[in-house]
Amino acid sequence: MKNSKADVAQKRMLLFTKVIMTLLTVTVLIFMNFLDLQESKRNQQYLNLLAGVYGSGSNSYPFEKYEIQRMEYLQQHSSGVGNKHLNSRQRLINILGDFNMLINRSVKGEGTNKNNFVLMHSSQVSLSKTKVVSPTIEYSKSTVDSAMIFFRNFSKPDKVILLKEFDYSALERKLKKIWSEDSLKISRFVQPTKKGDSLAGATEMDFENGAPSQWVGGAGIMPLEERLSKILYFRNVNFSSSSLVIRFSMEPVATYSQSGGQGGQGSQDQFLDSVTVRASIDSLSFPSILEFAGFDSTIVRGLASNTLAQQEITDAYGYYDVSSVDNLVKDQLQKNNDAVSILGFDVSRKWFPIALLLVLAATYILLFQAVKSAKSIEAKIISGPESEDVLHFLVGKKSIRFAIWVLSPILIIALIWHSSLVHYTTPIYCVLGLAGLLCIIYGTRSYIKSLLL
């Protein structure tokens, strides 16, 4: 009778050990599937990024278009050179504003406007050139492989040459001279009537609505077109390695446009005057232009710095057309939410962790009962004659038994916690925690008692 009970306890002990091993195997397979899904999710983000970057075309990334964004970056990441640039920038805006050349965000290239306030250049462009031209990169095949090459060209950090300081006293002096010479030309038409009044406070809108009374002399009001032509109209700012150039005109916007100002360069130059002052430059490193173009900086930096991921994507998707990326992403998303096939069974991603831990807790309780039953009859079911079962070594060796009974629940809980794609409610987390705790407690107690068997 005693041998019969001992055989039953031994078989139960081995059975429950096999169940624990099976659940551990399934958990490891689920975790490996989770790692595959993580890689697929990463590739989805990178493919979407490549499609977005490539789809915009190289003309969407001219260097000078994103000067406002670089300026905002400098404000957030202060440095000695950056602060000097920002101070010089603001001082220049203030001086030009004193002469009614107002600099707003549209002048700086916001939205679809052209940037006419250029105080930064790419280090790849010679400062001797009067116009900065971004490289045009086109490909005959719109494949993911081509998109990756396109991405690499624009994802590199930029070394930027920027204006550090300029001779603001000389600039102010030269503009005052121009302003006073212009004022002398119209003094017989427009005279300040109060001490301290000057044309510096007048705006184009003031003249369009009729000159204010304190600016009107005895000779009467000038014709509108002549009055407008006596205001300084800002055109653009640029710089070289040793000088800062401010271009402006004496002609109003209407006259400028009607005379072909929006046409060829020659028709513009006849209206332009300029002031040049000494300046100094310096260089700073900035993130890639893609970050300033609105793409997620984390994803851009992640792909740009991960050459292995770049190679994996080109190997797996290189010959796919960029236009098919959306379909690839949809397929991956559907796969991520499908059930996992384990050992021929479809397992729900949401409920599998809960079911596994509950079954595991029940298995450990039954294992403890089997060990306790064997101890009560003082049967040597482990150290005694070896069972005919080929898997008897799972319980026969102390190290293997310790790993399965004591360490397995800890490993299973860690893998489930790390690979879960679902956020559960607090009560469910409490149930999972309790089930895991029971597994650890009963597994440890079972192992301790088994040392006497």
C-alpha positions in Angstrom: 0.0 0.0 0.0 2.8 2.3 0.9 4.6 1.6 -2.4 1.4 2.3 -4.3 1.0 5.7 -2.6 4.7 6.5 -3.2 4.3 5.6 -6.9 1.3 7.9 -7.2 3.1 10.8 -5.5 6.1 10.3 -7.6 4.1 10.3 -10.8 2.2 13.4 -9.7 5.3 15.2 -8.8 6.8 14.4 -12.2 3.6 15.3 -14.0 3.3 18.7 -12.4 7.0 19.4 -13.1 6.3 18.6 -16.8 3.4 21.1 -16.7 5.6 23.8 -15.2 8.2 23.1 -17.9 5.6 23.3 -20.6 4.2 26.6 -19.3 7.8 28.0 -19.1 8.4 27.0 -22.7 5.2 28.6 -23.9 6.1 31.8 -22.0 9.5 31.9 -23.6 7.9 31.5 -27.1 5.5 34.3 -26.3 8.4 36.5 -25.3 10.3 35.8 -28.5 7.2 36.6 -30.4 7.0 39.9 -28.5 10.6 40.7 -29.5 9.6 40.1 -33.1 6.6 42.4 -32.7 8.8 45.1 -31.2 11.2 44.9 -34.2 8.2 45.0 -36.5 6.8 48.1 -34.7 10.2 49.8 -35.0 10.4 49.0 -38.7 6.8 50.4 -39.1 8.0 53.7 -37.7 11.1 53.8 -39.8 9.2 52.9 -43.0 6.6 55.6 -42.3 9.5 58.1 -41.7 11.2 57.0 -45.0 8.0 57.4 -46.9 7.3 60.8 -45.5 10.9 62.1 -46.0 11.1 60.8 -49.6 7.6 61.8 -50.5 8.3 65.5 -49.7 11.1 65.7 -52.2 14.5 67.4 -51.8 13.0 70.8 -52.6 11.2 70.7 -49.3 14.5 70.9 -47.3 16.3 74.1 -48.4 18.7 75.0 -45.6 17.6 78.6 -45.2 13.9 77.7 -44.9 14.4 76.4 -41.3 16.3 79.3 -39.8 13.5 80.2 -37.4 13.6 76.6 -36.1 17.3 76.7 -35.6 17.0 80.0 -33.7 14.4 78.4 -31.4 16.8 75.5 -30.9 19.5 77.9 -29.9 17.2 79.5 -27.3 16.6 76.1 -25.7 20.2 75.0 -25.9 22.2 78.0 -24.9 25.9 78.3 -25.5 28.5 81.0 -25.8 28.4 81.3 -29.6 24.7 80.7 -29.7 24.0 83.5 -27.2 26.2 86.0 -29.2 24.3 85.1 -32.3 20.9 85.6 -30.7 22.1 89.0 -29.2 23.4 90.1 -32.6 20.2 89.0 -34.3 18.0 90.9 -31.9 20.2 94.0 -32.1 20.0 94.0 -35.9 16.2 93.7 -35.7 16.0 96.6 -33.3 18.2 98.8 -35.4 16.3 98.1 -38.6 13.0 98.7 -36.7 14.2 102.1 -35.8 14.2 102.9 -39.5 10.8 101.4 -40.1 12.2 98.2 -41.6 10.2 95.8 -39.5 11.3 92.2 -39.4 8.6 89.7 -38.6 8.3 85.9 -38.9 7.1 86.0 -42.5 10.3 87.9 -43.5 12.3 85.2 -41.7 10.6 82.5 -43.9 7.7 81.3 -41.8 5.3 79.0 -43.7 5.7 79.3 -47.5 7.4 82.6 -47.4 11.0 83.0 -48.6 13.6 83.7 -45.9 15.0 87.2 -46.5 16.7 87.4 -43.1 19.6 85.0 -43.6 22.0 84.9 -40.7 23.0 81.3 -41.0 24.6 79.2 -43.7 25.5 75.6 -44.2 29.2 74.9 -43.9 28.9 73.0 -47.2 28.2 76.2 -49.0 30.9 78.8 -49.8 30.1 82.2 -48.2 31.4 83.8 -51.4 28.3 82.7 -53.1 25.5 85.2 -53.1 22.8 82.6 -53.1 22.6 79.4 -51.1 21.3 76.5 -53.1 20.4 73.2 -51.4 21.5 70.1 -53.2 18.8 68.4 -55.3 18.7 64.7 -55.0 16.4 62.7 -57.2 16.1 59.0 -58.0 14.6 57.2 -61.0 13.2 54.4 -58.8 10.9 55.2 -55.9 11.9 52.2 -53.8 12.5 51.9 -50.1 16.2 51.4 -51.0 16.2 54.8 -52.8 14.3 56.4 -49.9 17.0 55.1 -47.5 19.7 56.7 -49.5 17.7 59.9 -49.7 17.2 59.8 -45.9 20.9 59.4 -45.2 21.7 62.6 -47.2 19.4 64.7 -45.0 19.6 63.0 -41.6 23.2 64.0 -40.9 23.8 66.7 -38.3 24.5 70.1 -39.8 27.6 72.2 -39.1 26.2 75.7 -39.4 28.1 79.0 -40.0 26.3 81.8 -38.3 26.8 85.5 -37.7 28.4 86.1 -34.3 28.9 89.9 -34.1 28.7 92.9 -36.3 29.6 96.6 -36.1 26.3 97.9 -35.0 27.6 101.4 -34.4 28.7 101.6 -38.0 25.4 100.2 -39.3 23.4 102.7 -37.2 25.6 105.6 -38.4 25.2 104.6 -42.1 21.5 104.2 -41.9 21.1 107.5 -40.1 23.1 109.2 -42.9 20.9 107.6 -45.6 17.8 108.6 -43.6 18.8 112.2 -43.1 19.8 112.6 -46.8 16.4 111.2 -47.8 14.7 113.5 -45.4 16.5 116.6 -46.8 15.0 115.7 -50.3 11.5 116.0 -49.0 11.9 118.7 -46.3 10.1 121.3 -48.3 7.0 119.0 -48.5 7.0 117.5 -45.0 8.1 119.5 -41.9 7.8 118.4 -38.3 5.7 121.0 -36.4 6.8 119.9 -32.9 10.2 119.7 -31.4 11.4 116.1 -31.5 9.0 115.0 -34.3 10.7 113.1 -37.1 9.8 110.8 -40.0 11.2 107.9 -38.0 7.7 107.4 -36.5 5.9 107.4 -39.8 4.7 104.2 -41.5 3.6 103.3 -44.9 0.0 103.0 -43.6 0.3 106.6 -42.2 1.1 108.0 -45.7 -1.5 105.9 -47.5 -4.2 107.4 -45.2 -2.8 110.9 -45.6 0.1 112.4 -43.8 -0.6 113.4 -40.1 -1.0 117.1 -39.5 2.2 117.5 -37.6 4.2 116.3 -40.6 2.5 118.5 -43.2 4.2 121.8 -44.1 2.8 124.9 -45.8 3.5 123.5 -49.3 0.7 121.0 -48.9 0.7 117.2 -49.1 3.0 115.4 -51.5 1.4 113.1 -54.2 1.0 109.6 -52.7 3.5 107.8 -55.0 6.2 110.4 -54.2 5.6 110.2 -50.5 5.7 106.4 -50.5 9.0 106.5 -52.3 10.8 108.3 -49.5 10.5 105.3 -47.0 13.2 102.7 -46.6 11.8 99.3 -47.7 13.6 96.2 -46.4 14.6 93.6 -48.9 17.0 91.1 -47.4 20.0 90.5 -45.1 22.9 88.2 -45.8 26.5 87.9 -44.6 29.9 86.7 -45.7 33.0 85.7 -43.8 33.8 89.3 -42.8 30.8 91.5 -43.6 27.1 91.9 -43.1 25.0 93.3 -46.0 21.5 94.8 -45.6 19.7 95.5 -48.8 16.7 97.9 -49.0 15.0 100.1 -51.6 13.6 103.6 -51.7 10.7 102.3 -53.8 7.4 101.1 -52.4 6.2 97.5 -52.9 3.7 98.6 -55.6 6.4 100.4 -57.7 8.8 97.6 -57.2 6.4 94.9 -58.4 5.1 96.9 -61.3 8.6 97.5 -62.6 9.3 93.8 -62.7 10.7 93.3 -59.2 9.2 89.8 -59.1 10.8 88.9 -62.4 14.4 88.8 -63.3 17.3 89.8 -61.0 18.3 92.7 -63.1 14.9 94.4 -62.7 15.2 94.1 -58.9 18.8 95.5 -58.7 17.9 98.9 -60.1 15.8 99.6 -57.0 18.2 98.2 -54.4 20.5 100.0 -52.1 22.7 98.3 -49.5 24.7 99.0 -46.4 27.7 96.9 -45.6 29.4 96.7 -42.2 32.2 94.5 -40.7 31.1 91.2 -39.1 32.5 88.1 -37.5 31.3 84.5 -37.9 31.5 81.2 -36.0 30.2 77.7 -36.4 27.9 75.4 -34.4 26.6 71.9 -34.8 22.8 71.5 -35.2 20.6 68.4 -35.5 19.7 67.3 -39.0 17.4 69.4 -41.1 14.7 66.6 -40.9 14.1 67.4 -37.2 13.4 71.0 -38.0 11.2 69.9 -40.9 8.7 68.4 -38.4 9.7 64.8 -38.3 9.9 63.0 -34.9 13.4 63.7 -33.6 13.5 60.4 -31.6 12.7 58.3 -34.7 15.0 60.3 -36.9 17.9 60.0 -34.5 17.1 56.3 -33.9 17.3 55.4 -37.6 20.2 57.7 -38.4 22.4 56.2 -35.6 21.4 52.6 -36.2 23.2 51.4 -39.2 22.2 47.8 -38.5 18.5 48.7 -38.6 19.1 50.6 -41.9 20.6 47.5 -43.4 17.8 45.2 -42.1 15.2 47.5 -43.6 16.9 47.7 -47.0 17.4 43.9 -47.0 13.8 43.1 -46.0 11.9 45.9 -47.9 14.5 47.5 -50.3 12.7 46.4 -53.5 9.3 47.5 -52.3 7.8 50.6 -53.8 7.6 53.5 -51.3 3.9 53.9 -52.2 3.3 50.4 -50.8 4.6 51.2 -47.3 1.1 52.0 -46.0 -0.1 48.5 -46.9 3.0 46.9 -45.3 2.3 48.9 -42.1 -1.4 47.8 -42.1 -0.4 44.2 -42.4 2.0 44.5 -39.6 -0.6 46.2 -37.3 -3.1 43.4 -38.0 -0.4 40.8 -37.2 0.3 42.5 -34.0 -3.3 42.2 -32.8 -3.9 38.6 -34.0 -3.8 35.6 -31.6 -0.5 33.9 -31.2 -0.2 30.3 -32.4 1.6 28.2 -29.7 1.9 24.4 -30.0 -1.0 24.3 -32.5 -3.3 26.5 -30.4 -4.3 30.1 -31.0 -3.6 32.0 -27.8 -5.2 35.4 -27.0 -2.6 38.0 -26.3 -4.8 39.7 -23.8 -5.9 36.7 -21.6 -3.0 34.4 -22.0 -0.9 35.9 -19.1 -3.9 35.7 -16.7 -4.8 32.1 -17.7 -1.1 31.0 -17.5 -0.5 32.4 -14.0 -3.7 31.0 -12.7 -2.9 27.5 -14.1 0.6 27.8 -12.8 -0.5 28.7 -9.3 -2.9 25.7 -9.3 -0.1 23.5 -10.5 2.3 24.6 -7.7 -0.4 24.0 -5.1 -0.9 20.5 -6.4 2.8 19.9 -6.6 3.2 21.0 -2.9 0.4 18.5 -2.0 2.1 15.7 -3.8 5.4 16.4 -2.0 3.7 16.8 1.3 1.8 13.5 0.7 5.1 11.7 -0.1 6.8 13.1 3.0 3.9 12.0 5.2 4.5 8.4 4.3 8.3 8.9 4.4 8.7 7.6 0.9 12.0 8.1 -0.8 10.5 8.9 -4.2 13.4 11.1 -5.3 16.6 9.6 -3.7 15.2 6.0 -4.0 15.1 3.8 -7.1 14.9 5.9 -10.3 11.6 6.0 -12.1 11.3 4.4 -15.6 10.1 7.8 -17.0 12.8 9.3 -19.2 12.2 12.7 -17.7 12.7 11.6 -14.1 16.0 13.6 -14.1 13.9 16.8 -14.0 13.1 16.0 -10.3 16.0 13.6 -9.6 18.7 16.3 -9.8 18.7 19.0 -7.2 19.9 21.8 -9.5 17.4 21.1 -12.2 14.6 20.7 -9.6 15.6 24.0 -8.0 15.6 25.8 -11.3 12.2 24.5 -12.3 10.4 24.7 -9.0 11.9 27.9 -7.6 13.3 30.0 -10.4 10.8 29.2 -13.2 7.9 31.2 -11.6 10.2 34.2 -11.2 11.3 34.0 -14.8 7.8 33.5 -16.1 6.5 36.5 -14.2 9.4 38.7 -15.4 8.8 37.6 -19.1 5.0 38.2 -18.8 5.5 41.6 -17.2 8.0 42.7 -19.8 6.2 41.4 -22.9 2.6 42.2 -22.1 1.0 44.4 -24.8 -2.1 45.1 -22.7 -2.7 47.5 -19.8 -5.0 45.7 -17.3 -7.2 47.2 -14.6 -6.0 47.3 -11.0 -8.0 44.3 -9.8 -6.6 42.1 -12.6 -3.1 43.2 -11.7 -3.8 42.3 -8.1 -4.9 38.8 -9.2 -1.8 38.4 -11.3 0.4 39.5 -8.4 -1.3 37.1 -6.0 -1.0 34.2 -8.4 2.7 34.9 -9.0 3.3 35.2 -5.2 1.6 31.8 -4.6 3.8 30.2 -7.3 7.0 31.4 -5.6 5.9 30.5 -2.1 4.6 27.0 -3.0 7.6 26.3 -5.3 10.1 27.2 -2.6 8.3 25.1 0.1 8.0 22.2 -2.3 11.7 22.2 -3.0 12.6 22.5 0.7 10.4 19.5 1.6 11.7 17.5 -1.4 15.2 17.6 0.0 14.1 15.0 2.6 12.6 12.6 0.1 
